[in-house]
Amino acid sequence: MRRVTATDWTALLAADTRHVWHPYGPIPAAVPPRPVVGARGVRLELDGGRELIDGMSSWWCAIHGYRHPVLDAAVTGQLGRMAHVMFGGLTHEPGIRLAQRLVELSPAGLEHVFLCDSGSVSIEVAIKMALQFQRAAGRPGRTRLLSLRGGYHGDTFGAMALCDPVGGMHQLFTGVLPAHVFADRPPRGVDAPVDEAYLAHIDALVARHAHELAAVVVEPVLQGAGGMHPYAPAYLRRLRELCDEHGLLLLADEIATGFGRTGALFGCDHAGIAPDILTVGKALTGGYMTLAAALCTTRVAEGISGGEGGALMHGPTFMANPLACATALASLDLLERPAREGGTEWRRAVPAIETALRDGLAPARELPGVADVRVLGAVGVVQLDHPVDVAAATAAAIAQGVWLRPFRDLVYTMPPYVCEPYDVDRIAAGVVAAAAAG
Ligand SMILES: *Cc1c(COP(=O)(O)O)cnc(C)c1O
């Protein structure tokens, strides 16, 4: 096999700059990306052999780290049976077992699972579920959604319309995106005292728009890509009550918060509530490949199936991809398995990371230009009082041996759950250095 040499990288990177789109990037790229040649455990290996601890878990997905023997075996085992078959008219064991597992793990009442390709697609499916449900219930006028300012729900058109109306991409697509109803962002802080004025705000907004609303859409307890903004579970409980009172569905987007990231298995668990529709993605396959799901209650499923069309109108080509489903099953098994049996044991791992991040990020409070430092579960955030100089911040983290990808005014980490204490300390040092430099 031909080895890619250092000189090849010069040519490859030139081709990358010339031909390849990167996330939210221009052509040609403003800052060339860094080549990665491998990854193992919690470390990325760069061209030239340099290793970086991945403080991002590859955008919050690689919770068990890279090249995990159990996940590798799940992929190769499934590969020996079949990589993919269509899901229309056919079914398979990994798809069925994964659906069963998600029903068991998720909040009570979510019984039916739509397996799809990516987080954004699961949001599209979830929106369709809500609209089809309301139509079937004889309320075809309920076509708008209520979302929270500061939210992020994906990049496809239906999902984009739910993202923050100012920080999102609404301006670019004015006239194309449906105009939804936005509530103010809840006050910051999971433990912050409940703000009666905010409760009154959502009460009034839901009451005013209920006749045209199909659902309320939230990222439970932590708004992610819209600003790494934690908020109190009490507001979720009130939204649950309001939905029941006004005949709306509650749609919980747990694509970022699911599988233990915030210190509970699902963000909804902090509030002790169950939504009518729930989406998962990101960490579902432990970061191995793309897969997401939209779950719903029997009431929603029966409503849709008894309505016009008699079916949920969605069916992607790669629905329930067997390789991805087999990997997700292995990932969910690792998540709960005790560490002494080779598992990740999120219930121990996440609180340990939380404690280490609290200690490790504390020095950032003393830095000039730092507005806030916050930790929730395995999420650590340093918010600056100015936009991050991404190039300078990234370089400072790399000098500490850590990979970070800051955005807007935020330097943050979502470490793999399998980080050793040493790794978390290094990551925290990287975040502090990046905040100081950025
Ligand atoms: C990442 C994310 C999405 C979109 O998922 P993709 O797989 O990138 O399409 C949706 N909602 C939330 C909360 C997310 O964090």
PDBQT file of the ligand as one rigid body, heavy atoms in Angstrom, charges set to zero:
ROOT
HETATM    1  C1  LIG A 501     -26.045  18.790  15.824  1.00  0.00    +0.000 C 
HETATM    2  C2  LIG A 501     -27.461  19.058  16.158  1.00  0.00    +0.000 A 
HETATM    3  C3  LIG A 501     -28.486  18.902  15.203  1.00  0.00    +0.000 A 
HETATM    4  C4  LIG A 501     -28.199  18.524  13.767  1.00  0.00    +0.000 C 
HETATM    5  O1  LIG A 501     -27.639  17.268  13.631  1.00  0.00    +0.000 OA
HETATM    6  P1  LIG A 501     -26.810  16.902  12.294  1.00  0.00    +0.000 P 
HETATM    7  O2  LIG A 501     -26.469  15.462  12.466  1.00  0.00    +0.000 OA
HETATM    8  O3  LIG A 501     -25.625  17.817  12.258  1.00  0.00    +0.000 OA
HETATM    9  O4  LIG A 501     -27.732  17.139  11.138  1.00  0.00    +0.000 OA
HETATM   10  C5  LIG A 501     -29.785  19.134  15.603  1.00  0.00    +0.000 A 
HETATM   11  N1  LIG A 501     -30.081  19.502  16.869  1.00  0.00    +0.000 NA
HETATM   12  C6  LIG A 501     -29.141  19.647  17.810  1.00  0.00    +0.000 A 
HETATM   13  C7  LIG A 501     -29.528  20.008  19.202  1.00  0.00    +0.000 C 
HETATM   14  C8  LIG A 501     -27.798  19.451  17.485  1.00  0.00    +0.000 A 
HETATM   15  O5  LIG A 501     -26.850  19.633  18.421  1.00  0.00    +0.000 OA
ENDROOT
TORSDOF 0
